[in-house]
Amino acid sequence: MADLWQEAMDHAVAVARKAGEIVRDALHNDMKVLCKSSSVDLVTKTDQKVEQLIIDSVKEKFPKHGFIGEESVAAGEPCVLSDNPTWIVDPVDGTTNFVHGYPFVAVCIGFAVNKTLEFGVVYSCIEDKMYMARRGKGAFCNGEPLHVSDQKEINQSIIATEFGSNRDPEVVDRIFSNMRKILCLPLHGMRGAGSAAINMCLVASGCVEAYYEIGIHCWDIAAAAVIVEEAGGVLMDFEGGPMDLMSRRIIAANNKTIAEKIVKEIKAYPAVRDDAPLQTKQ
Amino acid sequence: MDPWQECMDFGVEVTKEAGKMIREALQKEISVREKSSPVDLVTETDQKVEELIISSIREKFPTHSFIGEESVAAGAPSALTDGPTWIIDPIDGTTNFVHRFPFVSVSIGFTVNRQIEFGIVFSCLEDKMYTARRGRGAFCNGTPITVSGQQDITKSLILTEMGFKKDPEHFRTVMANMESVLSIPVHGIRAPGSAAVNMCLVACGAADAYYHIGIHCWDMAGGAAILTEAGGVVMDITGGPFDLMSRRLIAASSRGIAESIAKKIQPFCCGRDDTEN
């Protein structure tokens, strides 16, 4: 039986590759950098150009599909997931890295139908690594199958997390408090690629055992969520329940044992949901 | 005629062989031991690679001296003399190696009269060979590299490392320093996991500074040459001159950035590489 969404996925891969070329070219030119919610929450023309490219090309081929895109939402579009086939797009995940030429920058395309994620494409374009996964069909990087690490001991793990772009002293304190607790388990180490999607692909690849963060958005994690699960990993909320795509927080781990150890140590702090009504957002 | 060019060319060839050995080891299971603590790891590959490097160089340059991480761990002296000396880290980023996290490097710094004459850092999973000869610029796979030139700390991307420390006071200071730097504010902090690669990331402009207390001379020697030749600065964390044996440094794209960081971080004592512990 033909896969209803294979054509959409093939299109996602092709357009992600094209978008990645645009990102790589832009690295060589002078970059004008703007700030969004704070002086460390960055956006560039490339973010906007790439999102437009993706949305236009998808609209042409699949005119009835819906979109949630980072820059469209920033410009006032709603961020609510309906049952309609929906493309969830982060044109440049790791904009800070992009601005600096630091090697982890990803084009992310997730696809949901009836609110279930069907496939995910993450193109780490400076490394030229195309990560992808179709629900039920495994996860791959440049055609090679991916599998999470089989480590069950948190003391022998590497955990990835980020400092994010919120410099509110209370938030920074909570971030550091969580980090200290986790580091003192102890672990083998803590890392951060600077891109949520790439951190999750590192979990899927077995290079790190888990990734946790508060403050990310649905477009950062939708694509990579499929990749982690199809590589044998688990997704969890900070309270231990299932991941909530709109909750602004995530734990992605190689197995439940590691994920639950992290849940035990870390405390969440409030973040406005992605699907909250517009007036409650900043 | 450059008296040390032959050494450098030979060093690059040996480093390529070492990188091959590391990549081959990644195809198999890796057996890990702990050194000074549960987060200070070593493998057979660290030891095999160091042996390969030292024996190859010794054969060609029998009067030269060596300071190698695994040799020192086995009791060899680590004081720097005036003679030509190869300062070697066979695998910088052993934790990354064990986990197959992408930043693993072979690092070689070569000193004469205690001055670094050339540096070689091979980030072998990325296949990036960084080299620099004093006075002749820095290169990555043959292409010249330069630092970002960033002067404004509030627009900078900073690298450092964090990990469990046996001494709770040291751990507190490491975390407090990080919080202090983050809150300047800077654009971000990243922790790639290999000191030598960190210095090369600053050298090629992908980051603006790297600071660390607790590393060793073999982590810093190769990268220091590459960063300085790329137009960057290395200094002590107090803002004074860089001291290869001090177990600490700030490596930055500009003096301004380095000094901004020096203002924000507190030192703690972790001994020196050239004294008995």
Interface residues (C-beta under 8 A of the other chain):
Chain A: S39 V40 L42 T96 N97 V99 H100 G101 Y102 P103 S149 N155 I158 E162 F163 R167 P169 V172 D173 F176 M179 R180 L183 C184 L185 P186 L187 H188 G189 M190 R191 G192 A193 G194 L202 S205 G206 C207 V208
Chain B: P38 V39 L41 T95 V98 H99 R100 F101 P102 S148 T154 L157 E161 M162 G163 F164 F171 M175 M178 E179 L182 S183 P185 V186 H187 G188 I189 R190 A191 P192 G193 L201 C204 G205 A206 A207 D208
